[in-house]
Amino acid sequence: MGAGFQPKESIRPDAAKSHAAVDLARRLPGLTLSARHAAASVAAGLHGRRRAGMGENFWQFRPFISGETAQNVDWRRSGRDDRLYVREREWEAAQVLWVWADLSPSMNFRSALAEDTKADRALVLALALADACVRGGERAGFLGMTPLFSAADVIERLALAVLTEARRRNDSFPDLPPPARTRPREKVALIGDFLVDPAEFDATLARLSAQGAQGCALMLFDPVEENFPFVGQTEFFDEDGAKLRAGRAEDFAEIYAQKLAAHRAALMDSARARGFTFALHATDRPATEALLRLRQGLGEGR
């Protein structure tokens, strides 16, 4: 499972190194437009949840905690019994969403059955989800790459950050997000093909979960990578250019399906164990379907 499975007679190896930052720069205007259309086609963004904080409306009384400043005490309420209470006010808490799109070499694959490469679809979804979040009055950022934004041009800001990072890395992005600091209750949306060791995937979610983050992992796949329609003499290429020549490709179909199912099951079990939801999305389906699935998954939480 690599950059793709490519029939000798129809598809040339598309090594990841050929996808330079200049190519990303060429594609970004169309991708940002697609992201804006996808975000506008679904309901208003992720909504914050009301909780205690800075505001004008009364929220609740809670017991005074040792170590707090005495000025927080509501003396009128505390005078009713022998306990000290603090008067909390209601605040429309701004929900934080971190998005991450897999732009590693394996994501550059696109078969004739799909309109987008997996990388382009992942980036469109990440940008659209961030825009939907900001439309709802929240903040969004690209995990491990940008600060949080609440500006209306969040799509353009994140796209520029991705382009800058691509130029710095010469398009060699990792296939899992780098270690990044998140805070409790913040949401994280991971979008990629997750063609990685399940133990590495689990370690990534474990790190985020340990910091109190919750979220959703969306696994993208090209329909060819699931259906395995290859027959006869076929050459399979990975993202590094290595190839496997099969005289009868159909002989690999059953064992491939078994390994793919086992891989997905391992990822799903890991996500559930770490308090994340897990979903699948084929790149021949509309991006809006995946966007709605992401929003649903982010809403479910732990």
C-alpha positions as protocol buffer text, in pm:
chain_id: "A"
residue {
  index: 1
  type: MET
  ca { x: 0 y: 0 z: 0 }
}
residue {
  index: 2
  type: GLY
  ca { x: 182 y: 307 z: -115 }
}
residue {
  index: 3
  type: ALA
  ca { x: 128 y: 593 z: -353 }
}
residue {
  index: 4
  type: GLY
  ca { x: -105 y: 367 z: -544 }
}
residue {
  index: 5
  type: PHE
  ca { x: -147 y: 58 z: -754 }
}
residue {
  index: 6
  type: GLN
  ca { x: -83 y: 143 z: -1112 }
}
residue {
  index: 7
  type: PRO
  ca { x: -154 y: -74 z: -1418 }
}
residue {
  index: 8
  type: LYS
  ca { x: 148 y: -85 z: -1647 }
}
residue {
  index: 9
  type: GLU
  ca { x: -49 y: -5 z: -1954 }
}
residue {
  index: 10
  type: SER
  ca { x: -228 y: 305 z: -1827 }
}
residue {
  index: 11
  type: ILE
  ca { x: -58 y: 485 z: -1538 }
}
residue {
  index: 12
  type: ARG
  ca { x: 300 y: 609 z: -1504 }
}
residue {
  index: 13
  type: PRO
  ca { x: 474 y: 614 z: -1163 }
}
residue {
  index: 14
  type: ASP
  ca { x: 401 y: 949 z: -1003 }
}
residue {
  index: 15
  type: ALA
  ca { x: 685 y: 981 z: -755 }
}
residue {
  index: 16
  type: ALA
  ca { x: 614 y: 1219 z: -470 }
}
residue {
  index: 17
  type: LYS
  ca { x: 932 y: 1415 z: -532 }
}
residue {
  index: 18
  type: SER
  ca { x: 787 y: 1544 z: -861 }
}
residue {
  index: 19
  type: HIS
  ca { x: 516 y: 1725 z: -663 }
}
residue {
  index: 20
  type: ALA
  ca { x: 724 y: 2031 z: -585 }
}
residue {
  index: 21
  type: ALA
  ca { x: 602 y: 2340 z: -403 }
}
residue {
  index: 22
  type: VAL
  ca { x: 556 y: 2516 z: -737 }
}
residue {
  index: 23
  type: ASP
  ca { x: 294 y: 2257 z: -833 }
}
residue {
  index: 24
  type: LEU
  ca { x: 116 y: 2308 z: -503 }
}
residue {
  index: 25
  type: ALA
  ca { x: 118 y: 2683 z: -563 }
}
residue {
  index: 26
  type: ARG
  ca { x: -44 y: 2622 z: -902 }
}
residue {
  index: 27
  type: ARG
  ca { x: -320 y: 2409 z: -749 }
}
residue {
  index: 28
  type: LEU
  ca { x: -393 y: 2616 z: -440 }
}
residue {
  index: 29
  type: PRO
  ca { x: -625 y: 2877 z: -595 }
}
residue {
  index: 30
  type: GLY
  ca { x: -858 y: 2605 z: -718 }
}
residue {
  index: 31
  type: LEU
  ca { x: -833 y: 2414 z: -392 }
}
residue {
  index: 32
  type: THR
  ca { x: -916 y: 2716 z: -181 }
}
residue {
  index: 33
  type: LEU
  ca { x: -1216 y: 2791 z: -402 }
}
residue {
  index: 34
  type: SER
  ca { x: -1335 y: 2432 z: -368 }
}
residue {
  index: 35
  type: ALA
  ca { x: -1292 y: 2453 z: 7 }
}
residue {
  index: 36
  type: ARG
  ca { x: -1498 y: 2771 z: 27 }
}
residue {
  index: 37
  type: HIS
  ca { x: -1778 y: 2617 z: -180 }
}
residue {
  index: 38
  type: ALA
  ca { x: -1778 y: 2302 z: 34 }
}
residue {
  index: 39
  type: ALA
  ca { x: -1795 y: 2502 z: 354 }
}
residue {
  index: 40
  type: ALA
  ca { x: -2078 y: 2718 z: 223 }
}
residue {
  index: 41
  type: SER
  ca { x: -2279 y: 2414 z: 116 }
}
residue {
  index: 42
  type: VAL
  ca { x: -2322 y: 2280 z: 467 }
}
residue {
  index: 43
  type: ALA
  ca { x: -2489 y: 2433 z: 767 }
}
residue {
  index: 44
  type: ALA
  ca { x: -2317 y: 2705 z: 971 }
}
residue {
  index: 45
  type: GLY
  ca { x: -1998 y: 2592 z: 1142 }
}
residue {
  index: 46
  type: LEU
  ca { x: -1916 y: 2413 z: 1460 }
}
residue {
  index: 47
  type: HIS
  ca { x: -2088 y: 2581 z: 1752 }
}
residue {
  index: 48
  type: GLY
  ca { x: -1927 y: 2661 z: 2082 }
}
residue {
  index: 49
  type: ARG
  ca { x: -2074 y: 2523 z: 2399 }
}
residue {
  index: 50
  type: ARG
  ca { x: -2188 y: 2743 z: 2681 }
}
residue {
  index: 51
  type: ARG
  ca { x: -1980 y: 2710 z: 2994 }
}
residue {
  index: 52
  type: ALA
  ca { x: -1854 y: 2914 z: 3284 }
}
residue {
  index: 53
  type: GLY
  ca { x: -1629 y: 3206 z: 3198 }
}
residue {
  index: 54
  type: MET
  ca { x: -1618 y: 3579 z: 3137 }
}
residue {
  index: 55
  type: GLY
  ca { x: -1960 y: 3722 z: 3060 }
}
residue {
  index: 56
  type: GLU
  ca { x: -2258 y: 3909 z: 3194 }
}
residue {
  index: 57
  type: ASN
  ca { x: -2520 y: 3640 z: 3252 }
}
residue {
  index: 58
  type: PHE
  ca { x: -2533 y: 3434 z: 3569 }
}
residue {
  index: 59
  type: TRP
  ca { x: -2420 y: 3073 z: 3520 }
}
residue {
  index: 60
  type: GLN
  ca { x: -2409 y: 2898 z: 3856 }
}
residue {
  index: 61
  type: PHE
  ca { x: -2275 y: 2899 z: 4209 }
}
residue {
  index: 62
  type: ARG
  ca { x: -1992 y: 2664 z: 4287 }
}
residue {
  index: 63
  type: PRO
  ca { x: -1797 y: 2595 z: 4606 }
}
residue {
  index: 64
  type: PHE
  ca { x: -1496 y: 2815 z: 4671 }
}
residue {
  index: 65
  type: ILE
  ca { x: -1169 y: 2636 z: 4600 }
}
residue {
  index: 66
  type: SER
  ca { x: -880 y: 2677 z: 4840 }
}
residue {
  index: 67
  type: GLY
  ca { x: -614 y: 2900 z: 4686 }
}
residue {
  index: 68
  type: GLU
  ca { x: -853 y: 3122 z: 4492 }
}
residue {
  index: 69
  type: THR
  ca { x: -853 y: 3492 z: 4559 }
}
residue {
  index: 70
  type: ALA
  ca { x: -1110 y: 3601 z: 4817 }
}
residue {
  index: 71
  type: GLN
  ca { x: -1258 y: 3859 z: 4580 }
}
residue {
  index: 72
  type: ASN
  ca { x: -1418 y: 3572 z: 4386 }
}
residue {
  index: 73
  type: VAL
  ca { x: -1641 y: 3484 z: 4682 }
}
residue {
  index: 74
  type: ASP
  ca { x: -2009 y: 3574 z: 4657 }
}
residue {
  index: 75
  type: TRP
  ca { x: -2062 y: 3677 z: 5020 }
}
residue {
  index: 76
  type: ARG
  ca { x: -2439 y: 3709 z: 4994 }
}
residue {
  index: 77
  type: ARG
  ca { x: -2480 y: 3349 z: 4878 }
}
residue {
  index: 78
  type: SER
  ca { x: -2214 y: 3227 z: 5120 }
}
residue {
  index: 79
  type: GLY
  ca { x: -2396 y: 3391 z: 5410 }
}
residue {
  index: 80
  type: ARG
  ca { x: -2686 y: 3143 z: 5375 }
}
residue {
  index: 81
  type: ASP
  ca { x: -2485 y: 2853 z: 5518 }
}
residue {
  index: 82
  type: ASP
  ca { x: -2139 y: 2768 z: 5641 }
}
residue {
  index: 83
  type: ARG
  ca { x: -1977 y: 2724 z: 5300 }
}
residue {
  index: 84
  type: LEU
  ca { x: -1813 y: 2975 z: 5066 }
}
residue {
  index: 85
  type: TYR
  ca { x: -1945 y: 3004 z: 4710 }
}
residue {
  index: 86
  type: VAL
  ca { x: -1822 y: 3165 z: 4391 }
}
residue {
  index: 87
  type: ARG
  ca { x: -2068 y: 3321 z: 4146 }
}
residue {
  index: 88
  type: GLU
  ca { x: -1982 y: 3211 z: 3794 }
}
residue {
  index: 89
  type: ARG
  ca { x: -2101 y: 3383 z: 3481 }
}
residue {
  index: 90
  type: GLU
  ca { x: -2190 y: 3233 z: 3148 }
}
residue {
  index: 91
  type: TRP
  ca { x: -1961 y: 3264 z: 2853 }
}
residue {
  index: 92
  type: GLU
  ca { x: -2007 y: 3156 z: 2494 }
}
residue {
  index: 93
  type: ALA
  ca { x: -1688 y: 2956 z: 2488 }
}
residue {
  index: 94
  type: ALA
  ca { x: -1501 y: 2967 z: 2160 }
}
residue {
  index: 95
  type: GLN
  ca { x: -1441 y: 2610 z: 2054 }
}
residue {
  index: 96
  type: VAL
  ca { x: -1097 y: 2543 z: 1916 }
}
residue {
  index: 97
  type: LEU
  ca { x: -1048 y: 2320 z: 1614 }
}
residue {
  index: 98
  type: TRP
  ca { x: -713 y: 2198 z: 1487 }
}
residue {
  index: 99
  type: VAL
  ca { x: -712 y: 2051 z: 1137 }
}
residue {
  index: 100
  type: TRP
  ca { x: -438 y: 1841 z: 981 }
}
residue {
  index: 101
  type: ALA
  ca { x: -417 y: 1719 z: 623 }
}
residue {
  index: 102
  type: ASP
  ca { x: -180 y: 1443 z: 516 }
}
residue {
  index: 103
  type: LEU
  ca { x: 34 y: 1576 z: 229 }
}
residue {
  index: 104
  type: SER
  ca { x: 289 y: 1296 z: 234 }
}
residue {
  index: 105
  type: PRO
  ca { x: 398 y: 1123 z: -91 }
}
residue {
  index: 106
  type: SER
  ca { x: 141 y: 842 z: -69 }
}
residue {
  index: 107
  type: MET
  ca { x: -135 y: 1104 z: -91 }
}
residue {
  index: 108
  type: ASN
  ca { x: -34 y: 1207 z: -444 }
}
residue {
  index: 109
  type: PHE
  ca { x: -211 y: 911 z: -601 }
}
residue {
  index: 110
  type: ARG
  ca { x: -519 y: 949 z: -819 }
}
residue {
  index: 111
  type: SER
  ca { x: -673 y: 684 z: -1038 }
}
residue {
  index: 112
  type: ALA
  ca { x: -900 y: 744 z: -1335 }
}
residue {
  index: 113
  type: LEU
  ca { x: -1199 y: 680 z: -1106 }
}
residue {
  index: 114
  type: ALA
  ca { x: -1140 y: 988 z: -889 }
}
residue {
  index: 115
  type: GLU
  ca { x: -1141 y: 1358 z: -965 }
}
residue {
  index: 116
  type: ASP
  ca { x: -884 y: 1454 z: -701 }
}
residue {
  index: 117
  type: THR
  ca { x: -564 y: 1318 z: -560 }
}
residue {
  index: 118
  type: LYS
  ca { x: -596 y: 1215 z: -198 }
}
residue {
  index: 119
  type: ALA
  ca { x: -375 y: 1512 z: -102 }
}
residue {
  index: 120
  type: ASP
  ca { x: -596 y: 1765 z: -278 }
}
residue {
  index: 121
  type: ARG
  ca { x: -910 y: 1617 z: -123 }
}
residue {
  index: 122
  type: ALA
  ca { x: -752 y: 1619 z: 224 }
}
residue {
  index: 123
  type: LEU
  ca { x: -647 y: 1981 z: 190 }
}
residue {
  index: 124
  type: VAL
  ca { x: -988 y: 2091 z: 62 }
}
residue {
  index: 125
  type: LEU
  ca { x: -1157 y: 1919 z: 356 }
}
residue {
  index: 126
  type: ALA
  ca { x: -917 y: 2067 z: 611 }
}
residue {
  index: 127
  type: LEU
  ca { x: -959 y: 2420 z: 475 }
}
residue {
  index: 128
  type: ALA
  ca { x: -1337 y: 2386 z: 444 }
}
residue {
  index: 129
  type: LEU
  ca { x: -1369 y: 2253 z: 798 }
}
residue {
  index: 130
  type: ALA
  ca { x: -1160 y: 2540 z: 933 }
}
residue {
  index: 131
  type: ASP
  ca { x: -1374 y: 2789 z: 744 }
}
residue {
  index: 132
  type: ALA
  ca { x: -1694 y: 2630 z: 875 }
}
residue {
  index: 133
  type: CYS
  ca { x: -1555 y: 2657 z: 1226 }
}
residue {
  index: 134
  type: VAL
  ca { x: -1469 y: 3024 z: 1188 }
}
residue {
  index: 135
  type: ARG
  ca { x: -1810 y: 3096 z: 1033 }
}
residue {
  index: 136
  type: GLY
  ca { x: -1956 y: 2965 z: 1359 }
}
residue {
  index: 137
  type: GLY
  ca { x: -1757 y: 3215 z: 1564 }
}
residue {
  index: 138
  type: GLU
  ca { x: -1481 y: 2974 z: 1663 }
}
residue {
  index: 139
  type: ARG
  ca { x: -1107 y: 2952 z: 1606 }
}
residue {
  index: 140
  type: ALA
  ca { x: -917 y: 2715 z: 1383 }
}
residue {
  index: 141
  type: GLY
  ca { x: -558 y: 2635 z: 1297 }
}
residue {
  index: 142
  type: PHE
  ca { x: -344 y: 2381 z: 1114 }
}
residue {
  index: 143
  type: LEU
  ca { x: -203 y: 2142 z: 1372 }
}
residue {
  index: 144
  type: GLY
  ca { x: 170 y: 2184 z: 1420 }
}
residue {
  index: 145
  type: MET
  ca { x: 197 y: 2455 z: 1156 }
}
residue {
  index: 146
  type: THR
  ca { x: -5 y: 2769 z: 1240 }
}
residue {
  index: 147
  type: PRO
  ca { x: -154 y: 2955 z: 1535 }
}
residue {
  index: 148
  type: LEU
  ca { x: -529 y: 2972 z: 1578 }
}
residue {
  index: 149
  type: PHE
  ca { x: -726 y: 3208 z: 1355 }
}
residue {
  index: 150
  type: SER
  ca { x: -1074 y: 3354 z: 1380 }
}
residue {
  index: 151
  type: ALA
  ca { x: -1050 y: 3571 z: 1069 }
}
residue {
  index: 152
  type: ALA
  ca { x: -1284 y: 3539 z: 772 }
}
residue {
  index: 153
  type: ASP
  ca { x: -987 y: 3467 z: 543 }
}
residue {
  index: 154
  type: VAL
  ca { x: -880 y: 3161 z: 741 }
}
residue {
  index: 155
  type: ILE
  ca { x: -875 y: 2949 z: 423 }
}
residue {
  index: 156
  type: GLU
  ca { x: -622 y: 3179 z: 258 }
}
residue {
  index: 157
  type: ARG
  ca { x: -412 y: 3201 z: 576 }
}
residue {
  index: 158
  type: LEU
  ca { x: -391 y: 2826 z: 619 }
}
residue {
  index: 159
  type: ALA
  ca { x: -325 y: 2772 z: 248 }
}
residue {
  index: 160
  type: LEU
  ca { x: -38 y: 3021 z: 258 }
}
residue {
  index: 161
  type: ALA
  ca { x: 107 y: 2846 z: 562 }
}
residue {
  index: 162
  type: VAL
  ca { x: 91 y: 2510 z: 385 }
}
residue {
  index: 163
  type: LEU
  ca { x: 262 y: 2655 z: 77 }
}
residue {
  index: 164
  type: THR
  ca { x: 535 y: 2810 z: 289 }
}
residue {
  index: 165
  type: GLU
  ca { x: 590 y: 2480 z: 466 }
}
residue {
  index: 166
  type: ALA
  ca { x: 600 y: 2295 z: 133 }
}
residue {
  index: 167
  type: ARG
  ca { x: 873 y: 2524 z: 8 }
}
residue {
  index: 168
  type: ARG
  ca { x: 1070 y: 2473 z: 327 }
}
residue {
  index: 169
  type: ARG
  ca { x: 1033 y: 2095 z: 315 }
}
residue {
  index: 170
  type: ASN
  ca { x: 1061 y: 2060 z: -63 }
}
residue {
  index: 171
  type: ASP
  ca { x: 722 y: 1888 z: -50 }
}
residue {
  index: 172
  type: SER
  ca { x: 842 y: 1609 z: 182 }
}
residue {
  index: 173
  type: PHE
  ca { x: 561 y: 1614 z: 437 }
}
residue {
  index: 174
  type: PRO
  ca { x: 534 y: 1347 z: 710 }
}
residue {
  index: 175
  type: ASP
  ca { x: 251 y: 1096 z: 697 }
}
residue {
  index: 176
  type: LEU
  ca { x: 139 y: 1172 z: 1054 }
}
residue {
  index: 177
  type: PRO
  ca { x: 114 y: 1506 z: 1233 }
}
residue {
  index: 178
  type: PRO
  ca { x: 421 y: 1618 z: 1427 }
}
residue {
  index: 179
  type: PRO
  ca { x: 403 y: 1652 z: 1807 }
}
residue {
  index: 180
  type: ALA
  ca { x: 202 y: 1964 z: 1880 }
}
residue {
  index: 181
  type: ARG
  ca { x: 62 y: 2114 z: 2197 }
}
residue {
  index: 182
  type: THR
  ca { x: -315 y: 2103 z: 2238 }
}
residue {
  index: 183
  type: ARG
  ca { x: -531 y: 2186 z: 2537 }
}
residue {
  index: 184
  type: PRO
  ca { x: -811 y: 1993 z: 2706 }
}
residue {
  index: 185
  type: ARG
  ca { x: -1144 y: 1997 z: 2517 }
}
residue {
  index: 186
  type: GLU
  ca { x: -987 y: 2122 z: 2197 }
}
residue {
  index: 187
  type: LYS
  ca { x: -1097 y: 1936 z: 1885 }
}
residue {
  index: 188
  type: VAL
  ca { x: -863 y: 1778 z: 1630 }
}
residue {
  index: 189
  type: ALA
  ca { x: -952 y: 1660 z: 1279 }
}
residue {
  index: 190
  type: LEU
  ca { x: -693 y: 1433 z: 1119 }
}
residue {
  index: 191
  type: ILE
  ca { x: -741 y: 1370 z: 745 }
}
residue {
  index: 192
  type: GLY
  ca { x: -517 y: 1128 z: 556 }
}
residue {
  index: 193
  type: ASP
  ca { x: -482 y: 784 z: 405 }
}
residue {
  index: 194
  type: PHE
  ca { x: -308 y: 653 z: 721 }
}
residue {
  index: 195
  type: LEU
  ca { x: -101 y: 400 z: 529 }
}
residue {
  index: 196
  type: VAL
  ca { x: 127 y: 373 z: 830 }
}
residue {
  index: 197
  type: ASP
  ca { x: 211 y: 126 z: 1101 }
}
residue {
  index: 198
  type: PRO
  ca { x: -100 y: 111 z: 1325 }
}
residue {
  index: 199
  type: ALA
  ca { x: 130 y: 144 z: 1627 }
}
residue {
  index: 200
  type: GLU
  ca { x: 250 y: 483 z: 1499 }
}
residue {
  index: 201
  type: PHE
  ca { x: -108 y: 591 z: 1437 }
}
residue {
  index: 202
  type: ASP
  ca { x: -200 y: 484 z: 1790 }
}
residue {
  index: 203
  type: ALA
  ca { x: 95 y: 672 z: 1937 }
}
residue {
  index: 204
  type: THR
  ca { x: -18 y: 991 z: 1763 }
}
residue {
  index: 205
  type: LEU
  ca { x: -372 y: 963 z: 1899 }
}
residue {
  index: 206
  type: ALA
  ca { x: -242 y: 865 z: 2244 }
}
residue {
  index: 207
  type: ARG
  ca { x: -33 y: 1181 z: 2256 }
}
residue {
  index: 208
  type: LEU
  ca { x: -328 y: 1401 z: 2162 }
}
residue {
  index: 209
  type: SER
  ca { x: -565 y: 1220 z: 2398 }
}
residue {
  index: 210
  type: ALA
  ca { x: -319 y: 1254 z: 2687 }
}
residue {
  index: 211
  type: GLN
  ca { x: -337 y: 1630 z: 2639 }
}
residue {
  index: 212
  type: GLY
  ca { x: -715 y: 1620 z: 2665 }
}
residue {
  index: 213
  type: ALA
  ca { x: -789 y: 1670 z: 2295 }
}
residue {
  index: 214
  type: GLN
  ca { x: -1077 y: 1495 z: 2123 }
}
residue {
  index: 215
  type: GLY
  ca { x: -1153 y: 1453 z: 1759 }
}
residue {
  index: 216
  type: CYS
  ca { x: -1200 y: 1252 z: 1444 }
}
residue {
  index: 217
  type: ALA
  ca { x: -970 y: 1065 z: 1208 }
}
residue {
  index: 218
  type: LEU
  ca { x: -1093 y: 1051 z: 849 }
}
residue {
  index: 219
  type: MET
  ca { x: -923 y: 788 z: 632 }
}
residue {
  index: 220
  type: LEU
  ca { x: -920 y: 878 z: 264 }
}
residue {
  index: 221
  type: PHE
  ca { x: -882 y: 622 z: -11 }
}
residue {
  index: 222
  type: ASP
  ca { x: -896 y: 616 z: -386 }
}
residue {
  index: 223
  type: PRO
  ca { x: -1162 y: 371 z: -507 }
}
residue {
  index: 224
  type: VAL
  ca { x: -891 y: 170 z: -686 }
}
residue {
  index: 225
  type: GLU
  ca { x: -718 y: 117 z: -352 }
}
residue {
  index: 226
  type: GLU
  ca { x: -1027 y: -52 z: -217 }
}
residue {
  index: 227
  type: ASN
  ca { x: -1169 y: -233 z: -518 }
}
residue {
  index: 228
  type: PHE
  ca { x: -839 y: -367 z: -655 }
}
residue {
  index: 229
  type: PRO
  ca { x: -961 y: -397 z: -1016 }
}
residue {
  index: 230
  type: PHE
  ca { x: -627 y: -515 z: -1157 }
}
residue {
  index: 231
  type: VAL
  ca { x: -595 y: -822 z: -1377 }
}
residue {
  index: 232
  type: GLY
  ca { x: -318 y: -965 z: -1587 }
}
residue {
  index: 233
  type: GLN
  ca { x: 32 y: -821 z: -1606 }
}
residue {
  index: 234
  type: THR
  ca { x: 51 y: -517 z: -1379 }
}
residue {
  index: 235
  type: GLU
  ca { x: 325 y: -308 z: -1224 }
}
residue {
  index: 236
  type: PHE
  ca { x: 261 y: -165 z: -876 }
}
residue {
  index: 237
  type: PHE
  ca { x: 459 y: 143 z: -777 }
}
residue {
  index: 238
  type: ASP
  ca { x: 508 y: 296 z: -434 }
}
residue {
  index: 239
  type: GLU
  ca { x: 583 y: 659 z: -357 }
}
residue {
  index: 240
  type: ASP
  ca { x: 960 y: 599 z: -363 }
}
residue {
  index: 241
  type: GLY
  ca { x: 954 y: 451 z: -713 }
}
residue {
  index: 242
  type: ALA
  ca { x: 996 y: 87 z: -607 }
}
residue {
  index: 243
  type: LYS
  ca { x: 785 y: -147 z: -814 }
}
residue {
  index: 244
  type: LEU
  ca { x: 639 y: -495 z: -803 }
}
residue {
  index: 245
  type: ARG
  ca { x: 563 y: -671 z: -1131 }
}
residue {
  index: 246
  type: ALA
  ca { x: 276 y: -919 z: -1115 }
}
residue {
  index: 247
  type: GLY
  ca { x: 202 y: -1162 z: -1396 }
}
residue {
  index: 248
  type: ARG
  ca { x: -152 y: -1220 z: -1265 }
}
residue {
  index: 249
  type: ALA
  ca { x: -256 y: -927 z: -1051 }
}
residue {
  index: 250
  type: GLU
  ca { x: -589 y: -1089 z: -968 }
}
residue {
  index: 251
  type: ASP
  ca { x: -401 y: -1348 z: -759 }
}
residue {
  index: 252
  type: PHE
  ca { x: -329 y: -1074 z: -505 }
}
residue {
  index: 253
  type: ALA
  ca { x: -686 y: -951 z: -471 }
}
residue {
  index: 254
  type: GLU
  ca { x: -804 y: -1170 z: -183 }
}
residue {
  index: 255
  type: ILE
  ca { x: -501 y: -1133 z: 39 }
}
residue {
  index: 256
  type: TYR
  ca { x: -495 y: -761 z: -31 }
}
residue {
  index: 257
  type: ALA
  ca { x: -859 y: -725 z: 78 }
}
residue {
  index: 258
  type: GLN
  ca { x: -785 y: -915 z: 398 }
}
residue {
  index: 259
  type: LYS
  ca { x: -485 y: -700 z: 483 }
}
residue {
  index: 260
  type: LEU
  ca { x: -673 y: -380 z: 407 }
}
residue {
  index: 261
  type: ALA
  ca { x: -963 y: -483 z: 630 }
}
residue {
  index: 262
  type: ALA
  ca { x: -725 y: -578 z: 912 }
}
residue {
  index: 263
  type: HIS
  ca { x: -541 y: -247 z: 878 }
}
residue {
  index: 264
  type: ARG
  ca { x: -861 y: -44 z: 895 }
}
residue {
  index: 265
  type: ALA
  ca { x: -986 y: -245 z: 1192 }
}
residue {
  index: 266
  type: ALA
  ca { x: -664 y: -175 z: 1381 }
}
residue {
  index: 267
  type: LEU
  ca { x: -692 y: 197 z: 1314 }
}
residue {
  index: 268
  type: MET
  ca { x: -1057 y: 202 z: 1418 }
}
residue {
  index: 269
  type: ASP
  ca { x: -984 y: 17 z: 1742 }
}
residue {
  index: 270
  type: SER
  ca { x: -705 y: 261 z: 1820 }
}
residue {
  index: 271
  type: ALA
  ca { x: -927 y: 563 z: 1754 }
}
residue {
  index: 272
  type: ARG
  ca { x: -1203 y: 432 z: 1979 }
}
residue {
  index: 273
  type: ALA
  ca { x: -959 y: 349 z: 2257 }
}
residue {
  index: 274
  type: ARG
  ca { x: -820 y: 703 z: 2246 }
}
residue {
  index: 275
  type: GLY
  ca { x: -1158 y: 879 z: 2243 }
}
residue {
  index: 276
  type: PHE
  ca { x: -1155 y: 963 z: 1872 }
}
residue {
  index: 277
  type: THR
  ca { x: -1414 y: 878 z: 1609 }
}
residue {
  index: 278
  type: PHE
  ca { x: -1304 y: 711 z: 1286 }
}
residue {
  index: 279
  type: ALA
  ca { x: -1455 y: 738 z: 940 }
}
residue {
  index: 280
  type: LEU
  ca { x: -1380 y: 648 z: 578 }
}
residue {
  index: 281
  type: HIS
  ca { x: -1412 y: 858 z: 264 }
}
residue {
  index: 282
  type: ALA
  ca { x: -1357 y: 761 z: -99 }
}
residue {
  index: 283
  type: THR
  ca { x: -1221 y: 1032 z: -327 }
}
residue {
  index: 284
  type: ASP
  ca { x: -1479 y: 958 z: -594 }
}
residue {
  index: 285
  type: ARG
  ca { x: -1751 y: 1078 z: -356 }
}
residue {
  index: 286
  type: PRO
  ca { x: -1844 y: 1447 z: -304 }
}
residue {
  index: 287
  type: ALA
  ca { x: -1626 y: 1637 z: -58 }
}
residue {
  index: 288
  type: THR
  ca { x: -1937 y: 1764 z: 117 }
}
residue {
  index: 289
  type: GLU
  ca { x: -2017 y: 1410 z: 232 }
}
residue {
  index: 290
  type: ALA
  ca { x: -1684 y: 1389 z: 410 }
}
residue {
  index: 291
  type: LEU
  ca { x: -1724 y: 1738 z: 554 }
}
residue {
  index: 292
  type: LEU
  ca { x: -2056 y: 1643 z: 711 }
}
residue {
  index: 293
  type: ARG
  ca { x: -1904 y: 1320 z: 841 }
}
residue {
  index: 294
  type: LEU
  ca { x: -1619 y: 1514 z: 1000 }
}
residue {
  index: 295
  type: ARG
  ca { x: -1853 y: 1756 z: 1169 }
}
residue {
  index: 296
  type: GLN
  ca { x: -2060 y: 1470 z: 1302 }
}
residue {
  index: 297
  type: GLY
  ca { x: -1752 y: 1291 z: 1427 }
}
residue {
  index: 298
  type: LEU
  ca { x: -1619 y: 1601 z: 1597 }
}
residue {
  index: 299
  type: GLY
  ca { x: -1954 y: 1654 z: 1766 }
}
residue {
  index: 300
  type: GLU
  ca { x: -1963 y: 1305 z: 1911 }
}
residue {
  index: 301
  type: GLY
  ca { x: -1646 y: 1350 z: 2117 }
}
residue {
  index: 302
  type: ARG
  ca { x: -1554 y: 1096 z: 2377 }
}
